[in-house]
Amino acid sequence: MSKRKVDSGGKRKMIYRLISIFLGLVILYSFGFGTIAQDEPAADDAAAEEMMADALTVEMVQANVDAVQTNLDHVWILLAGFLVFFMQAGFAMLEGGMIRETGVVNSLAENFMDACVTGIVFFIVGFGIAFGAYDAENGVGSSILGEIQLFLGGASGAGEGDGSLFVNFFFQFAFAGAAATIATGAMAERTNFVGKLLYSAILGAIIYPVVVFWTWGGGWIAEAGFLDFAGSTIVHMTGGIVALMGAYMLGPRAGRVFGRPPAASNLAIASLGTFILWVGWYGFNVGSTLGASDVNQLGLVAVNTTLAAAAGALGAMFHTYFITKTWNVSFILNGSLAGLVGITAGCAFVTPINAIVIGALSGVVLVVSISVIESMKIDDAVGAFSVHGACGAFGTLMIGIVGSSALGAPSLFDGGSLDLLGAQVIGVVGVAIWVGVTSYVMFYILNARDVLHVDPEADRIGIDAFEHHASVWPNVLPLREADDE
C-alpha cells in the first residue's frame, strides 16, 4: 500500500471524527435548549403565583387596617358622645348655681328630665326626621322634609349596619339633649313641671330635628352652602331662641327687679358646672370630626376650642370690668361658654388666631346681649339666649368673614367672596324663623292650656317647695308650707 493511500485514509477518519463530534454537540445542545425552554414557563408560573399571593396578602392587610380604622372611628364617636351627654351634668350645676336657692331642686329635676324625655322622643321620631332619606335626583323626599323612619327603622342590633346606626343615633341624641336643656336655665324658677315635659318632648321630636335635616341632613340650607361644623346655629342658637320665647311668654320671676338681677345661689357649683361643660365641649367639637383618622383636623379643633373658651372669658371679664369696675365671676363663667358657643360652628374652618378673635368678641357679644335682653324686661335667669342664641349666630356668621380657604371656608377676608357669608346668613335667618315661630306657637298653646307657668302659690313659697316638696339645703333653707301665711 502506498503512502499516499494511507495518508488519504487517515484524513477521512479524521474528518468523520470531526463530523461525529459536531453532530454530537448539536444533539446535546438541542436537548439542553429544549430542557431550558421547558423550564422557563414553570419559572414564570411560579413568579406569577408568588405575585398573586403577595397581592392577596396586601389586600387582606388593607382590609384589616380598614376594619381597625372603622372600629376606632366608632369608638371615638361613642367616647365623644359620652362627653357630650355628661354636659347635662354641667348644665344642671351651672343653672342650679346661677339661680335662687328656692328653685335649685326644680332646675336639677328639669335638667335630668331633658335627657330622659329627649332620649325617648328622639328615638321614636326625632332621629328619623333629622336624617330622613333625601335624594333629589331619584325623587326621594324633599329639601324641606325627607322620608321618615320611626324607631330607627326597626333596627334590632342583629342586622348588618345596625351598630353604625346605633352609634350615630347615640351621638346625635346627646346633641339633641343639649339643645333641649338650654331653655331650662332661661325659664328657671317659674315653669310648670308638666309644661316643661311637654315642651322638651316637642323640641326633641320636631323643632330641633327639622333644623338638623335642613343642615346636617342635606336639606335646603345645606344645599345653599351653609357651614356649621358642630352646631353653633343648629344646636345652640336653636336652644337659645326657644329659651328666649319661653322666658318672654312666662314673664319675669316673682320679685324680679330689672337692672338688679338676683344674686347667684352658689358660684362654686356654677364654676364646677362650667368646667364640666368646657370638658364636655371637646366631645361636642372634636367629636364632630366623626372619625379619628385626620390628625390635623382633630388637633386644630381641640386647639381652637381651647383658645376660644379662654378668650371668651377674658373678653367678657374685661368688658364688664370697664363698665362696673368689678371682676364679675358670673360673666367670667358665661364668657367662657360664649367663646365655646361662638367657635363651635367654625372650629374646623378657622385658624387658631381667628379662634381667639371669635372667642374674645363672643365674650363682648354676651355682655351686650344681656344688657339688651334686660332692657327689654325679659327675665332670662341664666343668660341662656345671650350665651347660646346671640353667640351662636355670631360665631356662625364669622365663618363667612374669617374662615380659611385652605380649610374649606373661602371667606370674605380669605378669598374675597361674599358667597359663603351669604350662605351663613341664609342658614342663621332660616333657622331663627323656623325655631322662633314654632316655639312661640308651642308656648302660646301651653300657656293657653295653663300648663306653662307654675301655680301662683309657688311664687310665694318657692317652686321647690310647691312642686317637689324638697329643698337643696333643707337644714339651711326650711320648706315653707302652702298653707303658711
Secondary structure as the mmCIF struct_conf table of DSSP 4:
data_model
#
loop_
_struct_conf.conf_type_id
_struct_conf.id
_struct_conf.beg_label_comp_id
_struct_conf.beg_label_asym_id
_struct_conf.beg_label_seq_id
_struct_conf.end_label_comp_id
_struct_conf.end_label_asym_id
_struct_conf.end_label_seq_id
HELX_RH_AL_P HELX_RH_AL_P1 LYS A 3 MET A 98
BEND BEND1 ILE A 99 ILE A 99
HELX_RH_3T_P HELX_RH_3T_P1 GLU A 101 GLY A 103
HELX_RH_AL_P HELX_RH_AL_P2 VAL A 104 VAL A 121
HELX_RH_PI_P HELX_RH_PI_P1 PHE A 122 GLY A 126
HELX_RH_AL_P HELX_RH_AL_P3 PHE A 127 ALA A 130
TURN_TY1_P TURN_TY1_P1 PHE A 131 PHE A 131
STRN STRN1 ALA A 133 ALA A 133
STRN STRN2 ASP A 135 ASP A 135
TURN_TY1_P TURN_TY1_P2 ALA A 136 GLY A 139
STRN STRN3 VAL A 140 VAL A 140
BEND BEND2 GLY A 141 GLY A 141
BEND BEND3 SER A 143 ILE A 144
STRN STRN4 GLU A 147 GLU A 147
HELX_RH_3T_P HELX_RH_3T_P2 LEU A 150 GLY A 154
BEND BEND4 GLY A 157 GLY A 159
TURN_TY1_P TURN_TY1_P3 GLU A 160 GLY A 161
HELX_RH_AL_P HELX_RH_AL_P4 ASP A 162 ALA A 186
TURN_TY1_P TURN_TY1_P4 MET A 187 GLU A 189
BEND BEND5 ARG A 190 ARG A 190
STRN STRN5 THR A 191 THR A 191
HELX_RH_AL_P HELX_RH_AL_P5 PHE A 193 ILE A 202
HELX_RH_PI_P HELX_RH_PI_P2 LEU A 203 ILE A 207
HELX_RH_AL_P HELX_RH_AL_P6 TYR A 208 TRP A 214
TURN_TY1_P TURN_TY1_P5 THR A 215 GLY A 217
HELX_RH_AL_P HELX_RH_AL_P7 TRP A 220 GLU A 223
TURN_TY1_P TURN_TY1_P6 ALA A 224 GLY A 225
BEND BEND6 PHE A 229 ALA A 230
HELX_RH_PI_P HELX_RH_PI_P3 SER A 232 MET A 237
HELX_RH_AL_P HELX_RH_AL_P8 THR A 238 LEU A 250
HELX_LH_PP_P HELX_LH_PP_P1 PRO A 252 ARG A 253
TURN_TY1_P TURN_TY1_P7 ALA A 254 GLY A 255
STRN STRN6 VAL A 257 VAL A 257
TURN_TY1_P TURN_TY1_P8 PHE A 258 GLY A 259
STRN STRN7 ARG A 260 ARG A 260
HELX_LH_PP_P HELX_LH_PP_P2 PRO A 261 ALA A 264
BEND BEND7 SER A 265 SER A 265
HELX_RH_AL_P HELX_RH_AL_P9 LEU A 267 ASN A 285
HELX_RH_3T_P HELX_RH_3T_P3 VAL A 286 THR A 289
BEND BEND8 GLY A 291 SER A 293
HELX_RH_AL_P HELX_RH_AL_P10 VAL A 295 THR A 324
BEND BEND9 LYS A 325 THR A 326
HELX_RH_AL_P HELX_RH_AL_P11 VAL A 329 THR A 344
TURN_TY1_P TURN_TY1_P9 ALA A 345 PHE A 349
BEND BEND10 VAL A 350 VAL A 350
HELX_RH_AL_P HELX_RH_AL_P12 PRO A 352 SER A 375
TURN_TY1_P TURN_TY1_P10 MET A 376 LYS A 377
TURN_TY1_P TURN_TY1_P11 ALA A 381 VAL A 382
HELX_RH_AL_P HELX_RH_AL_P13 ALA A 384 ALA A 384
HELX_RH_PI_P HELX_RH_PI_P4 PHE A 385 ALA A 390
HELX_RH_AL_P HELX_RH_AL_P14 CYS A 391 VAL A 402
HELX_RH_3T_P HELX_RH_3T_P4 SER A 405 LEU A 407
TURN_TY1_P TURN_TY1_P12 GLY A 408 GLY A 408
TURN_TY1_P TURN_TY1_P13 LEU A 412 GLY A 415
BEND BEND11 LEU A 418 LEU A 418
HELX_RH_AL_P HELX_RH_AL_P15 ASP A 419 ALA A 448
TURN_TY1_P TURN_TY1_P14 ARG A 449 ASP A 450
BEND BEND12 LEU A 452 LEU A 452
STRN STRN8 HIS A 453 HIS A 453
HELX_LH_PP_P HELX_LH_PP_P3 VAL A 454 ASP A 455
HELX_RH_AL_P HELX_RH_AL_P16 PRO A 456 ILE A 461
HELX_RH_AL_P HELX_RH_AL_P17 ILE A 463 ILE A 463
HELX_RH_PI_P HELX_RH_PI_P5 ASP A 464 HIS A 468
BEND BEND13 HIS A 469 HIS A 469
BEND BEND14 VAL A 472 TRP A 473
TURN_TY1_P TURN_TY1_P15 PRO A 474 VAL A 476
BEND BEND15 LEU A 477 LEU A 477
HELX_LH_PP_P HELX_LH_PP_P4 PRO A 478 GLU A 481
TURN_TY1_P TURN_TY1_P16 ALA A 482 ASP A 483
#
